[in-house]
């Protein structure tokens, strides 16, 4: 179980690192766009992303991962 959690965290860090390495100016633009959104909208986006992540993990486990 801990191995799977470490694998998941490692994959997230790899993907985020790629984004920062390949398109740092795009990250800055995205952060500025996020700052312009109201707090409730950012919170809802976070909750939707979390729900999508839970669904993906559940599907992966159902497929035998």
VEXLOTI-91511 format. One line per field, with one value per atom (N, C-alpha, C, O): chain; x, y, z; residue in three letters; residue number from 1; atom name. Coordinates in nm, 3 decimals. Atoms other than C-alpha are relative to their C-alpha. Example, Ala and Ser with C-alpha at 12.3 -4.5 7.8 and 13.67 -1.06 7.14 Angstrom:
<pts>
chain	c(A / A / A / A / A / A / A / A);
c1	c(0.089 / 1.230 / 0.090 / 0.194 / -0.082 / 1.367 / -0.077 / -0.026);
c2	c(-0.119 / -0.450 / 0.120 / 0.118 / -0.119 / -0.106 / 0.109 / 0.220);
c3	c(0.000 / 0.780 / 0.000 / 0.066 / -0.006 / 0.714 / 0.073 / 0.090);
res	c(ALA / ALA / ALA / ALA / SER / SER / SER / SER);
n	c(1 / 1 / 1 / 1 / 2 / 2 / 2 / 2);
atom	c(N / CA / C / O / N / CA / C / O);
</pts>
This chain:
<pts>
chain	c(A / A / A / A / A / A / A / A / A / A / A / A / A / A / A / A / A / A / A / A / A / A / A / A / A / A / A / A / A / A / A / A / A / A / A / A / A / A / A / A / A / A / A / A / A / A / A / A / A / A / A / A / A / A / A / A / A / A / A / A / A / A / A / A / A / A / A / A / A / A / A / A / A / A / A / A / A / A / A / A / A / A / A / A / A / A / A / A / A / A / A / A / A / A / A / A / A / A / A / A / A / A / A / A / A / A / A / A / A / A / A / A / A / A / A / A / A / A / A / A / A / A / A / A / A / A / A / A / A / A / A / A / A / A / A / A / A / A / A / A / A / A / A / A / A / A / A / A / A / A / A / A / A / A / A / A / A / A / A / A / A / A / A / A / A / A / A / A / A / A / A / A / A / A / A / A / A / A / A / A / A / A / A / A / A / A / A / A / A / A / A / A / A / A / A / A / A / A / A / A / A / A / A / A / A / A / A / A / A / A / A / A / A / A / A / A / A / A / A / A / A / A / A / A / A / A / A / A / A / A / A / A / A / A / A / A / A / A / A / A / A / A / A / A / A / A / A / A / A / A / A / A / A / A / A / A / A / A / A / A);
c1	c(0.083 / 0.000 / 0.087 / 0.061 / -0.089 / 0.278 / 0.074 / 0.098 / -0.068 / 0.455 / -0.087 / -0.037 / 0.092 / 0.148 / -0.014 / -0.018 / 0.010 / 0.116 / 0.125 / 0.116 / -0.124 / 0.483 / 0.007 / 0.053 / 0.004 / 0.439 / -0.090 / -0.053 / 0.094 / 0.138 / 0.059 / 0.049 / -0.060 / 0.318 / 0.115 / 0.131 / -0.110 / 0.622 / -0.048 / 0.011 / 0.054 / 0.413 / -0.054 / -0.035 / 0.050 / 0.243 / 0.116 / 0.110 / -0.115 / 0.581 / 0.068 / 0.115 / -0.059 / 0.714 / -0.082 / -0.025 / 0.085 / 0.416 / 0.008 / 0.019 / -0.010 / 0.428 / 0.137 / 0.148 / -0.134 / 0.803 / 0.014 / 0.079 / -0.002 / 0.757 / -0.067 / -0.018 / 0.071 / 0.506 / 0.088 / 0.100 / -0.087 / 0.741 / 0.124 / 0.171 / -0.121 / 1.040 / -0.029 / 0.051 / 0.029 / 0.868 / -0.074 / -0.060 / 0.082 / 0.635 / -0.012 / -0.123 / 0.009 / 0.725 / -0.084 / -0.153 / 0.081 / 0.564 / -0.149 / -0.231 / 0.140 / 0.241 / -0.049 / -0.164 / 0.036 / 0.242 / -0.028 / -0.123 / 0.022 / 0.276 / -0.134 / -0.206 / 0.128 / -0.019 / -0.116 / -0.218 / 0.105 / -0.226 / -0.022 / -0.135 / 0.012 / -0.151 / -0.067 / -0.147 / 0.066 / -0.251 / -0.148 / -0.230 / 0.141 / -0.576 / -0.073 / -0.187 / 0.062 / -0.645 / -0.020 / -0.119 / 0.014 / -0.584 / -0.122 / -0.181 / 0.113 / -0.857 / -0.135 / -0.238 / 0.125 / -1.118 / -0.039 / 0.047 / 0.044 / -1.330 / 0.038 / 0.054 / -0.044 / -1.234 / -0.095 / -0.050 / 0.096 / -1.555 / 0.018 / 0.007 / -0.019 / -1.489 / 0.127 / 0.129 / -0.123 / -1.132 / -0.023 / 0.028 / 0.030 / -1.262 / -0.079 / -0.051 / 0.079 / -1.519 / 0.086 / 0.070 / -0.091 / -1.250 / 0.086 / 0.109 / -0.079 / -1.039 / -0.079 / -0.029 / 0.086 / -1.329 / -0.030 / -0.034 / 0.025 / -1.404 / 0.123 / 0.112 / -0.124 / -1.039 / 0.020 / 0.063 / -0.013 / -1.036 / -0.097 / -0.060 / 0.099 / -1.356 / 0.043 / 0.027 / -0.049 / -1.209 / 0.115 / 0.122 / -0.110 / -0.895 / -0.049 / 0.004 / 0.057 / -1.100 / -0.061 / -0.043 / 0.060 / -1.292 / 0.108 / 0.094 / -0.107 / -0.970 / 0.069 / 0.101 / -0.061 / -0.817 / -0.094 / -0.050 / 0.097 / -1.137 / -0.002 / -0.007 / 0.001 / -1.138 / 0.127 / 0.122 / -0.126 / -0.770 / -0.001 / 0.045 / 0.008 / -0.831 / -0.098 / -0.074 / 0.097 / -1.135 / 0.059 / 0.019 / -0.064 / -0.917 / 0.120 / 0.184 / -0.105 / -0.663 / 0.133 / 0.232 / -0.128 / -0.397 / 0.038 / 0.142);
c2	c(-0.120 / 0.000 / 0.126 / 0.219 / -0.117 / 0.244 / 0.014 / 0.125 / -0.003 / 0.149 / 0.063 / 0.140 / -0.058 / 0.239 / 0.150 / 0.227 / -0.143 / 0.573 / 0.074 / 0.182 / -0.063 / 0.653 / 0.007 / 0.106 / 0.000 / 0.556 / 0.112 / 0.184 / -0.105 / 0.787 / 0.139 / 0.224 / -0.131 / 1.080 / 0.025 / 0.137 / -0.015 / 1.020 / 0.035 / 0.120 / -0.031 / 1.021 / 0.142 / 0.211 / -0.138 / 1.345 / 0.098 / 0.196 / -0.089 / 1.507 / 0.001 / 0.106 / 0.005 / 1.389 / 0.085 / 0.163 / -0.076 / 1.536 / 0.149 / 0.230 / -0.143 / 1.865 / 0.054 / 0.167 / -0.044 / 1.886 / 0.021 / 0.116 / -0.018 / 1.838 / 0.129 / 0.201 / -0.123 / 2.121 / 0.121 / 0.210 / -0.112 / 2.357 / 0.007 / 0.116 / 0.002 / 2.248 / 0.037 / 0.105 / -0.022 / 2.264 / 0.130 / 0.185 / -0.119 / 2.562 / 0.088 / 0.108 / -0.081 / 2.786 / 0.127 / 0.169 / -0.121 / 3.094 / -0.033 / 0.048 / 0.043 / 2.901 / -0.019 / 0.011 / 0.018 / 2.814 / 0.136 / 0.151 / -0.134 / 3.184 / 0.057 / 0.119 / -0.049 / 3.270 / -0.071 / -0.008 / 0.076 / 2.994 / 0.049 / 0.063 / -0.049 / 3.119 / 0.137 / 0.163 / -0.131 / 3.474 / -0.015 / 0.057 / 0.023 / 3.341 / -0.052 / -0.015 / 0.053 / 3.149 / 0.109 / 0.108 / -0.109 / 3.462 / 0.086 / 0.144 / -0.085 / 3.642 / -0.065 / 0.003 / 0.069 / 3.378 / 0.021 / 0.032 / -0.010 / 3.415 / -0.127 / -0.235 / 0.112 / 3.192 / -0.119 / -0.233 / 0.111 / 2.987 / -0.080 / -0.203 / 0.070 / 2.905 / -0.085 / -0.197 / 0.080 / 2.795 / -0.120 / -0.228 / 0.112 / 2.581 / -0.108 / -0.227 / 0.097 / 2.418 / -0.075 / -0.195 / 0.066 / 2.348 / -0.104 / -0.213 / 0.094 / 2.184 / -0.123 / -0.235 / 0.113 / 1.970 / -0.089 / -0.212 / 0.079 / 1.863 / -0.080 / -0.196 / 0.071 / 1.772 / -0.116 / -0.224 / 0.106 / 1.573 / -0.114 / -0.231 / 0.103 / 1.389 / -0.080 / -0.202 / 0.070 / 1.308 / -0.093 / -0.206 / 0.084 / 1.176 / -0.124 / -0.233 / 0.115 / 0.954 / -0.099 / -0.220 / 0.087 / 0.819 / -0.076 / -0.195 / 0.066 / 0.746 / -0.108 / -0.215 / 0.101 / 0.566 / -0.118 / -0.233 / 0.108 / 0.365 / -0.085 / -0.208 / 0.076 / 0.268 / -0.082 / -0.196 / 0.072 / 0.171 / -0.123 / -0.230 / 0.114 / -0.049 / -0.106 / -0.226 / 0.095 / -0.206 / -0.079 / -0.193 / 0.068 / -0.291 / -0.085 / -0.149 / 0.087 / -0.461 / 0.067 / -0.003 / -0.070 / -0.196 / -0.006 / 0.047);
c3	c(0.000 / 0.000 / 0.000 / -0.075 / -0.004 / 0.088 / -0.133 / -0.180 / 0.129 / -0.234 / -0.108 / -0.191 / 0.097 / -0.438 / 0.023 / -0.073 / -0.031 / -0.259 / -0.045 / -0.102 / 0.044 / -0.323 / -0.152 / -0.208 / 0.146 / -0.688 / -0.051 / -0.144 / 0.043 / -0.722 / 0.021 / -0.066 / -0.027 / -0.558 / -0.097 / -0.146 / 0.095 / -0.776 / -0.139 / -0.206 / 0.132 / -1.093 / -0.007 / -0.108 / -0.003 / -0.992 / -0.008 / -0.083 / 0.002 / -0.927 / -0.137 / -0.181 / 0.135 / -1.265 / -0.096 / -0.173 / 0.092 / -1.450 / 0.030 / -0.062 / -0.034 / -1.259 / -0.035 / -0.083 / 0.037 / -1.309 / -0.150 / -0.194 / 0.145 / -1.683 / -0.042 / -0.129 / 0.034 / -1.697 / 0.030 / -0.053 / -0.036 / -1.513 / -0.089 / -0.120 / 0.082 / -1.725 / -0.145 / -0.209 / 0.142 / -2.064 / -0.029 / -0.138 / 0.027 / -2.025 / 0.123 / 0.174 / -0.121 / -1.731 / -0.018 / 0.075 / 0.021 / -1.888 / -0.002 / 0.040 / -0.001 / -1.938 / 0.143 / 0.174 / -0.141 / -1.568 / 0.063 / 0.139 / -0.054 / -1.482 / -0.047 / 0.031 / 0.053 / -1.709 / 0.068 / 0.099 / -0.066 / -1.553 / 0.143 / 0.188 / -0.138 / -1.202 / 0.004 / 0.093 / 0.005 / -1.299 / -0.029 / 0.028 / 0.030 / -1.448 / 0.123 / 0.149 / -0.122 / -1.126 / 0.104 / 0.176 / -0.096 / -0.918 / -0.030 / 0.061 / 0.037 / -1.112 / 0.030 / 0.029 / -0.030 / -1.025 / 0.147 / 0.234 / -0.140 / -0.712 / 0.078 / 0.021 / -0.085 / -0.418 / -0.010 / -0.014 / 0.009 / -0.440 / -0.128 / -0.128 / 0.127 / -0.804 / 0.004 / -0.047 / -0.013 / -0.727 / 0.090 / 0.062 / -0.090 / -0.441 / -0.074 / -0.060 / 0.076 / -0.670 / -0.101 / -0.121 / 0.094 / -0.929 / 0.072 / 0.020 / -0.078 / -0.659 / 0.040 / 0.035 / -0.038 / -0.541 / -0.121 / -0.108 / 0.121 / -0.899 / -0.039 / -0.079 / 0.031 / -0.957 / 0.096 / 0.056 / -0.099 / -0.635 / -0.030 / -0.021 / 0.032 / -0.733 / -0.123 / -0.127 / 0.119 / -1.075 / 0.038 / -0.011 / -0.045 / -0.905 / 0.073 / 0.052 / -0.071 / -0.675 / -0.099 / -0.085 / 0.101 / -0.974 / -0.078 / -0.105 / 0.075 / -1.163 / 0.084 / 0.033 / -0.088 / -0.864 / 0.016 / 0.012 / -0.014 / -0.816 / -0.127 / -0.119 / 0.126 / -1.187 / -0.014 / -0.059 / 0.009 / -1.172 / 0.090 / 0.052 / -0.093 / -0.868 / -0.052 / -0.035 / 0.055 / -1.038 / -0.116 / -0.141 / 0.112 / -1.337 / 0.042 / -0.040 / -0.052 / -1.113 / 0.026 / 0.048 / -0.025 / -1.063 / 0.146 / 0.185);
res	c(UNK / UNK / UNK / UNK / UNK / UNK / UNK / UNK / UNK / UNK / UNK / UNK / UNK / UNK / UNK / UNK / UNK / UNK / UNK / UNK / UNK / UNK / UNK / UNK / UNK / UNK / UNK / UNK / UNK / UNK / UNK / UNK / UNK / UNK / UNK / UNK / UNK / UNK / UNK / UNK / UNK / UNK / UNK / UNK / UNK / UNK / UNK / UNK / UNK / UNK / UNK / UNK / UNK / UNK / UNK / UNK / UNK / UNK / UNK / UNK / UNK / UNK / UNK / UNK / UNK / UNK / UNK / UNK / UNK / UNK / UNK / UNK / UNK / UNK / UNK / UNK / UNK / UNK / UNK / UNK / UNK / UNK / UNK / UNK / UNK / UNK / UNK / UNK / UNK / UNK / UNK / UNK / UNK / UNK / UNK / UNK / UNK / UNK / UNK / UNK / UNK / UNK / UNK / UNK / UNK / UNK / UNK / UNK / UNK / UNK / UNK / UNK / UNK / UNK / UNK / UNK / UNK / UNK / UNK / UNK / UNK / UNK / UNK / UNK / UNK / UNK / UNK / UNK / UNK / UNK / UNK / UNK / UNK / UNK / UNK / UNK / UNK / UNK / UNK / UNK / UNK / UNK / UNK / UNK / UNK / UNK / UNK / UNK / UNK / UNK / UNK / UNK / UNK / UNK / UNK / UNK / UNK / UNK / UNK / UNK / UNK / UNK / UNK / UNK / UNK / UNK / UNK / UNK / UNK / UNK / UNK / UNK / UNK / UNK / UNK / UNK / UNK / UNK / UNK / UNK / UNK / UNK / UNK / UNK / UNK / UNK / UNK / UNK / UNK / UNK / UNK / UNK / UNK / UNK / UNK / UNK / UNK / UNK / UNK / UNK / UNK / UNK / UNK / UNK / UNK / UNK / UNK / UNK / UNK / UNK / UNK / UNK / UNK / UNK / UNK / UNK / UNK / UNK / UNK / UNK / UNK / UNK / UNK / UNK / UNK / UNK / UNK / UNK / UNK / UNK / UNK / UNK / UNK / UNK / UNK / UNK / UNK / UNK / UNK / UNK / UNK / UNK / UNK / UNK / UNK / UNK / UNK / UNK / UNK / UNK / UNK / UNK / UNK / UNK / UNK / UNK / UNK / UNK / UNK / UNK);
n	c(1 / 1 / 1 / 1 / 2 / 2 / 2 / 2 / 3 / 3 / 3 / 3 / 4 / 4 / 4 / 4 / 5 / 5 / 5 / 5 / 6 / 6 / 6 / 6 / 7 / 7 / 7 / 7 / 8 / 8 / 8 / 8 / 9 / 9 / 9 / 9 / 10 / 10 / 10 / 10 / 11 / 11 / 11 / 11 / 12 / 12 / 12 / 12 / 13 / 13 / 13 / 13 / 14 / 14 / 14 / 14 / 15 / 15 / 15 / 15 / 16 / 16 / 16 / 16 / 17 / 17 / 17 / 17 / 18 / 18 / 18 / 18 / 19 / 19 / 19 / 19 / 20 / 20 / 20 / 20 / 21 / 21 / 21 / 21 / 22 / 22 / 22 / 22 / 23 / 23 / 23 / 23 / 24 / 24 / 24 / 24 / 25 / 25 / 25 / 25 / 26 / 26 / 26 / 26 / 27 / 27 / 27 / 27 / 28 / 28 / 28 / 28 / 29 / 29 / 29 / 29 / 30 / 30 / 30 / 30 / 31 / 31 / 31 / 31 / 32 / 32 / 32 / 32 / 33 / 33 / 33 / 33 / 34 / 34 / 34 / 34 / 35 / 35 / 35 / 35 / 36 / 36 / 36 / 36 / 37 / 37 / 37 / 37 / 38 / 38 / 38 / 38 / 39 / 39 / 39 / 39 / 40 / 40 / 40 / 40 / 41 / 41 / 41 / 41 / 42 / 42 / 42 / 42 / 43 / 43 / 43 / 43 / 44 / 44 / 44 / 44 / 45 / 45 / 45 / 45 / 46 / 46 / 46 / 46 / 47 / 47 / 47 / 47 / 48 / 48 / 48 / 48 / 49 / 49 / 49 / 49 / 50 / 50 / 50 / 50 / 51 / 51 / 51 / 51 / 52 / 52 / 52 / 52 / 53 / 53 / 53 / 53 / 54 / 54 / 54 / 54 / 55 / 55 / 55 / 55 / 56 / 56 / 56 / 56 / 57 / 57 / 57 / 57 / 58 / 58 / 58 / 58 / 59 / 59 / 59 / 59 / 60 / 60 / 60 / 60 / 61 / 61 / 61 / 61 / 62 / 62 / 62 / 62 / 63 / 63 / 63 / 63 / 64 / 64 / 64 / 64 / 65 / 65 / 65 / 65);
atom	c(N / CA / C / O / N / CA / C / O / N / CA / C / O / N / CA / C / O / N / CA / C / O / N / CA / C / O / N / CA / C / O / N / CA / C / O / N / CA / C / O / N / CA / C / O / N / CA / C / O / N / CA / C / O / N / CA / C / O / N / CA / C / O / N / CA / C / O / N / CA / C / O / N / CA / C / O / N / CA / C / O / N / CA / C / O / N / CA / C / O / N / CA / C / O / N / CA / C / O / N / CA / C / O / N / CA / C / O / N / CA / C / O / N / CA / C / O / N / CA / C / O / N / CA / C / O / N / CA / C / O / N / CA / C / O / N / CA / C / O / N / CA / C / O / N / CA / C / O / N / CA / C / O / N / CA / C / O / N / CA / C / O / N / CA / C / O / N / CA / C / O / N / CA / C / O / N / CA / C / O / N / CA / C / O / N / CA / C / O / N / CA / C / O / N / CA / C / O / N / CA / C / O / N / CA / C / O / N / CA / C / O / N / CA / C / O / N / CA / C / O / N / CA / C / O / N / CA / C / O / N / CA / C / O / N / CA / C / O / N / CA / C / O / N / CA / C / O / N / CA / C / O / N / CA / C / O / N / CA / C / O / N / CA / C / O / N / CA / C / O / N / CA / C / O / N / CA / C / O / N / CA / C / O / N / CA / C / O / N / CA / C / O);
</pts>
